[in-house]
Amino acid sequence: MGAPGPRRHQAVVALLTVTLLLLAGCASGAADPTPQRPSADGGDQRYGVAPAPNPEVTYQPDVVFVGGGGASVRGLSEDALTWRIDPSANGANKLARGKVMFLTERAVGRVLDLRRDSGDLAVTLGPVDITDVIRDGTFASDGPVALENPTRYDAGTPFWAEYDADADGGGRGGGAGGAVRPVAFPAQRQAASAAQRQVAGFGVTPICCAGGVGAHFSYDGGGIRVAGTATLLMKKPTARFHLEIRGATVRRAELRIGGMAGLRIEIAGATDSRQNINKRIPIPLDFSVPVGEILGVPFSVTANQLIGVQTAFSAKDGNIKAAGEWSLGGSVGFGYANGAFGVTEPWRLSVRNSITDSISGPSVGVSGIIVHYQAAFRAGLGALGFTAGLYATVTASVGLTVGSALGAPLVLCRSTQLGVFLNYGVGYTIPAGLTKAINAFLDLVNAGPIAATAGIGRVDNVFNKLDVQPPKRICTS
């Protein structure tokens, strides 16, 4: 039997349409802020530093400062939405729905719900733009901020760690199945890694930041087994930022994340049940580097990640394996002034190890897999994606296919589609599916909904290429 026909190839290419997930930072906005005093139980380290008053900063009138800093925090829910605080803390009695709470650099947001619970005050916060917190002020890092030794903040197992990928435009998958055949998986690199944890059925080990930002991941269920590693390679990563706000309007903004070196993707997957999955996993963990107080505002630079896996096995014995690496130079970031974004520095992306050459996986049918990887860098206030400030996000989507083994004596068709996107600005943007999941939960507790976007931002497609081997004219004939 010959190579796959046109209809089959077109169907496979359609399955590999790049699906963007741009999970960007959220932002939170008067009275005089109360300086924090170090707490005996280490609350400062776990929950962040409180703001301090400064005559050069004007806050919005609905910002409520709660005193005591981290010492006033009694706990944080696993979904990272509800802060349990001391109801007797200075300013806590002024909190109300619709106000903006500013307790520490991590506990910042719009109050969606407020209730007394077992002697605590439970405050559910939603994202706000930084201009909802600050009306006037200019903030800049004092030179480059080294990102090599961050603090790890883990949210546990929040409900939003897995959501309906179809709501963001992905294909359908799922279903039950039996045990899947053994398959060789990529070796896990152990560079500044945190311990493996379970997130929405995935085993995930995030890494950051000396050699890069990335994650090892694995999944075994429903007749599907997948494992891989995605890494945004970096050398001596640093961050610089500048933010000027006047009259609750961003006048000037700049964020640069330096040290970009490359992108590495390793993936292996198999099924014995002709089932497929479409998973999106925002990893509920921050790697954070405190910048310190700038005019009394405690800024931090954080990095967090998202993994997505979508399989497209057309046969019961489907399997696929591949590994590749691309080099890139320059920095990630943006400049904004006079109401417009400047031209971003072009990326010099080139193939270091061809992922198309490495694709293997003989099967009686066509096998495909899409790996989405996103690394988000933020400078501002907030935690776990709910961050008020500047953000720059790199999203890579790699779609792979290998043709039927029945055509291998003549030709084995392999293809790779790589898309790389930058999303940046001041504010936040949340994928539709994730916003829907969070709002469904908030509705159950009678809390107000969150908006999917706020602030100013732009998306650039910096690379998009389809590579077919042998040449496309052969694999489509």
N, C-alpha and C positions, 0 to 999 in steps of 0.2 A: 504494500500500500504506500502511496506517495505522501508528500508533505501535506499539512493541513490546508483545506480549501479556503477560499476567500471569506465565506460566511463565518467559519470557525475563527479565523484570525481576527476578523473585525470584531467578533464578540469578545475575544480575549482583550484586544486593545481597548474596547469600551470599558471592560472591567478595571482597566488600569488608569482610568481618568483620575487625575490628582484631586484628592479631597483635602481641602485646607481646614485645619483646626487652629484657630488663632486665639489661644487662651492668654489673654494679656492681663495686665495688672488692673486691680480695682483701686479706686481712690476714695478717701474719706474727707470737714470744716468745722459780745464774747466777754468771756470773763478773763481774769488774769490767770494764766497757768500757774499751777503749784509745783515748785521744784520737788524732785523725788529724793528721798533719803534711802541709802542702801538698806535692804531688809535683811534680817538675821537668817531667814530661810532661803536666801538666794533668789527671791522673787524677781530681782532686777534682771538676772541672767535669763530666767525662764520666760518672762513676760515683757521685757523691754524697759526702756528708760522713759521717764516722764518729761514733758516739756518744761521749759523755764521761761519766765517773762523776759521780753526784750522790747525796748521802745521802737525798734526798727521794723517790727512785725505787727500787722493788724490782722486779727482773726475775724471770721464772719460772726454776726451777732447770735446765731443759733448754735454755736459751738459751746458745749458744756465741758469744762475741765473738772475731772474727778481727781482728788488728791490722793497721795500715798504711793503713786506709781505701782510697781509690781507687787509691793506689800499689800495692796488693797485687792489683789486678785486671789480668789479662792479656787479657781479652776476654769478650764476651757473645755467645752463640749468637743466630742470627737469630730463633729462636722465643722469645727472651727468657726461657727457662726455665733454661738452664745457664750458670753463671758459671765462667769459667776463672781460677783464682787462684794465687798463689804458694804452693806447698806448705810453704815454710819460714816463712810468716807466723805471727806469734804467735797461738796458739790453733787453727791449722788442723788440728793433729794430734788435736784433741779432737772434730772433726766426725765424725758417724756418722748413718746413716739414722735418721730419727725425731727427731733434734735440730733445733733452730731456729737457723739461722745469722743473725747480725747483724754484717754487715761495714760497710755504709754505709746511708744513708737509702733507697737504691734496692735494695741487695742484702740483702733480708730475706725469710726464708721457711723453711718446713719442708723439711728435707733428704730428698728422695725417692730420690736416687741419688748415689753418690760413687765416683770412680775416678781413677786416675792416667792421664794422656794426654799424651804428648810433653813430659814435664817439667812439665806443669801439673797442678793438682788441679781436675777438672771436677766441679762441684757443681750438681746439678739441684734447683731449689727449687720448692715448691708453695705455694699460699696458706694462710695461717693467720689467725686472728682476732687483733686486737691484744691481747686478754687472754691469748693464748698467748705473748706477748712480755713484757708488763708485768703485774705482779701488783698493784702499788700506785703511784699517782701522779696528780697533777692537772696538766693542761696546758691553756693558753689562749693565744690570739693576743693580742699587745699592740696592741689597736686593730685597725681594718680593714686587711687585706692587699690592696694594689692588685694586680690581675691583668692589667694592660694590657700589660706587657712580659715575657712568660714566656720561659723557655728551651725550645728544641725538642729532644726526645729521640726519635730515629727507630730503630725496631727492624729495619728492612729488610723482608724478605718472609717472615714466619713462616708455617708451614703452617696455623696456625689462623685466618689472615685470611679464609678462606672455609670454610664448613662447611655441612652438610645442613640447610637451613632447614625441611624437613619434620619434623625431629625436634623443632622448637619449635612445631609446629602449622600451618605454612604449607602452601600448596597445591603442586602439582607443576608442573614446567616443564621446559624444555630441548629439545634436539633440534637437528638440523643444518638448515641452510638456505642460500639463496643471498644475493647482495648485496641489501641493503635500500635502499628508495627514499631519496633525500635528504630531510631534514626540518630545519626551522629550530629551533635549540636556544637556550636562554636564554643571555644574555651572562654571562660570568664576571666577578664583582666582585672586584677585587684589593685587599682590605683586610687588611693584615698577613698576607699569604699565604705559605705555604711552597711550594717548588717542587712541580710535579705529580709524582706517582709512580704506579707500577703496583702494584695490589693485587688479586690474584685475578681478573685479566681486566678490572678497572676502572682507568681513569685517575682518580686522586683528588688533589685539592688542598685540604688542610685549612687553615682560617684560625682565628686566635685572637690577641688577645682584646679589643682596644680597642673595636671596634664590635660584637663578638659572637663566638660560637663557631659554626663551620659548615664546610661542605665543598662544593666543586664536584666533580661526578663524571660519568663517561661510560663507556659500554659499547658495544662493536660486535663481535658474533659470533653465529654460529648463526642468522643470519637476523633478528637483533634488534639495534636500535640505540636506546640510551637516553642522555639527558644531562640534567643538572639541577643545582640548587643548593638546599641546605637550610641555613638559618641561624637560630640562636637569637640574636636581636638583643639587644645589651646596651649600656648607656651607663656608662662609668667603673665597670666591674665590680670588686667587692671581695669578700673572704671574712672571716668571723669564726668562731671555733670555741672550744668549751670541752669538755673531756673529763676526767671524774673516774672513776678505777678504784680499787676497794678490794676486796681479797681475790679478785682476778681476775674481778670483777663490775663491770659498768658501772653506776655510781650516778647519774651525771648526764652528759648529752651535749647539745650544741647546735651546729648548723652553719647559717650563713646566707650565701647567695651573693646579693649585692645588685646592683642595676643592670639588672634584667630590663626589656626594652623591647618585645619582640615576637617573632613567628615569621614567617619568609618561606620559601615553597616555590615553586620553579620547576621544571617537569618537561616533557620532550618525549620521546616514544617512538614507534617504528614497527616494522613487520615486513612482509615480503613472502612469508612462508613459513608463516603461521599457527602459529608456534612461540611459546613463552612461557618466561620465566625466573623463578626465585625465588631471589634472592641475598641473603646476609647478609654484610656486610663490616665487622668490627670494625677500625677504622683503627689500625694498630700504631704509633701516635705519641702521645707525651705532650707537652702544653704544661705546664710546671712552673714554679712560683714558690717558691723556698725561703723558709721562714718564719724559719729559724735554729734554734739549739738552745734548746729549752725544757726546763729541768732536765737538760740534757745530751742530750736526745733531738732529733735533727735532723728536724723536721717540714717538709713541703712541701705546698703546695696544687697539685693537678694537674687538668687537664681533658683528657679524651679522648672519642672519638666512635665511633658506629656508624651505618652506612648500610644500609638494606634496600630492595630493589626487587623487586616482583612484578607481572608483566604478565598481562593477561587479554584477549588478542586472540582474537576468535571468527571472524575472516575473514583471508584471505591478505593483504589490503591494509590491515590494521589500523593505525591511527595515532591519537595523542592528544597534546594540548599544553595546558598550563594554567600559571597563575601567580597566587599570592595572598599576602596578608599580613594578619596579625592583630596587634593591639596587646595587650599585657598589662602589668600593673604589679605592683609588690611585689618580693618576694625568693623565692628557692628555699631550702628548708631545713627544719629540724625542731627540736623541743625534746623532751627525754626526761628524766624524773625519777621517782623512787619506783616504778620498774617499769612506767611507762606513757608513751606518747607524748602530747604535748599537741596541741591543735587547731592545725592549720597555717593560716597566713594565706591567705584565699581569693584566688584570682587573678581579676582583672577582665579577662577576655578578650573582645575585640570585633573585628569585621571591619573592616579598614582598606581592603583591596582584595579584592573577592569573587573567590575562585578558581572558584566555580561559574559565574559570569558569563563567565569567561575560557576555559572549556573549549571546545576545538575539535578536529576530527579526523574529517571525513566518511569513512565506510567503508560497505561493504555489510553489515557486521556490527557488533555491539556491541563497543566497545573499552573496556578498563579498565586501570588501573594503581594500585598501592598504593606509597606512599613511606613508609618508616619512618625516622625520624631520632632519634638519642639522643645527648644530651650529658650526660656524667657528671663531677661535680665531687667531688674527694676531698681530705681533709686527713689526712695521716698518713705512713706509711712504705711504701716499695715502688715498683714501676714497672709501667707498661703494663697497668693493670687489676688487677695483683696487689698491691693496696694494703691495708695494715693501718690501719684508722682509721675516720673518719666519711665518709659519702658521701651525696650527693643527686643523683638522676638524673632528667632530664626526657626523656620519650619521647613523641614525636608520631607519629601514624599517620594519613596522609591517603589515603583511597581515592577514586578518581575514575572516572566512567563517562560515555561519550557513546553515544547510541543510533545505530541504523542510519540511514545517509543515505537509505535507501529510504523512510523515513517523514518525511524533512525537509520535503517540501512541506506536510505537515500540522502536524507538531510534531517538534522535535529534543530528545529528552529528555537532560538532563544531571543528574548527581548528585555530591555530595561528602559523604563521611563523615569527620569529624575527631574523633579521640580524643587527649586529652592526659593523661598519667599522671605521677605523681611516685613515685619509689621512693627510700627513704631509711632510714638507720640507721647502726649501727656493726657492721662485719663485711663480708660480701660475699654476692652471689648471682650465679650464672653460668647462662645459658640451657642447657637440656638438651643441645641439639645441640653447643654449643661444649665443654661438659664431656665429652661423649662423644668428640669429636674429640681432645681433649688426652689423655684416658685411653687411647684406642687407641694413641696414640704412646708414652705412658709404658709401656704393656704391652709394646711391642716392645723397649724398652730395659730391661725387667725392673725398672722403677721403680714405686713405689707409686702408687695412684690419688689424685686430688684429689676432695674433696667439692664438691657443687654449691652449698651454702650454709653459712654460719656466722654467728653473732652474732645481733643483734636488728635487726628492720626492719619496715617497713610500706609498702604500696602504696596510693596514693589516686588515684581517677579524678576528675580535676578538670574535665574537659570531654568531652562525647561528644554529637555532634549530626549528624543526617542532613539534608542540604539537597537537595531535588529541584526542578528547574525544567524545564518548567512544573510547576504543582502536582501532587502525587503522584497525585491522582485521575485526571488526564489521562494520565500516563505509565504507569499500571497498568491503563488501561481497554482 
